[in-house]
Amino acid sequence: MTQIERREFLQRLAVILAALPEAVHAADGRLPIGFSTLGCPSWDWLKILDFAQQTGFASVELRGLQGTMDLPSRPEFADGQIEQSKKDIANRGLRISCVSSSASMHDTGQEHEKQLADARRFIDLASRLGAPYVRVFGNKLVGPQAAAVEHIAASLRELGDYAGPKSVTVILESHGDFTNSSLLKEILEKASSSHIALLWDAHNTFVEGKEDPAITVRELGKYIRHTHLKDARLADGQDNYVLTGRGDVPVKRQVELLSGTGYAGYYSFEWEKAWHPDIEEPEVAMADFARVVTQYLSATGKQKHS
């Protein structure tokens, strides 16, 4: 975006925000929208936070910084720097919505212990940052389904026991082999922990799980604490990411359904630029998401109050 385009965008966004019903605003008056740093893999810490503030976002989800996914090893979060990083966040009126790990719960043996240890490192970081959630994957169904479900649920429960005293909840993402509501619900019920919940990747349940979002929200709504939203054009078995509202994923309906449950989390944009460098640049895609989802939430709020 040019400086003139950015200024015009922010002016239009301010008008829309001012007209929104109070119920759909975050506590500080901003809409509960955010983005994942997966969408801006080359940006430094302050550029990420400045962009979020200037473009009307309320939160940032941490998923890698400048080429590394190992967030606990980043200098921004080292003992001598983390307090300044927390001030950087607070001074811009932002929140860290989630600290997203790569830990997968499907492994067994020594590798499984490594995955659990990695998840604990991310839980520790989230706790220090005051972030409410850490994302993990179930990822793969290995062996008989019943045994795999028990294994993943027990792993989640173990992490929940570790995270709870640190005021962190571990959220399982709908991802990989776990993109239908019946399987996810079974795992979450077996985990049976107040510190275990769901990250609804609404793209994955619709595209990979081939599930109507109304079914997903009906079955899993009470577990959803955080969400990933993105759009894509689906053709010839290919999943081509496009700007929000221009593709085949019913993002507007997903937002409406989620809002209708009384969902209190963030609507987080997961633009997978780190994995797909040829898609639109973050300055364009993330600013566009802010504009489009602001309109979606505005319409939802007006319908709820009509």
PyMOL commands that set and color helices and strands:
alter all, ss='L'
color gray80, all
select helices_A, chain A and resi 3-19+22-24+37-39+45-54+71-73+75-77+82-91+109-129+145-166+181-191+202-207+213-223+251-260+282-304
alter helices_A, ss='H'
color red, helices_A
select strands_A, chain A and resi 33-36+59-62+95-104+133-137+169-173+196-201+224-229+231-235+238-242+267-269
alter strands_A, ss='S'
color yellow, strands_A
deselect
rebuild
show_as cartoon
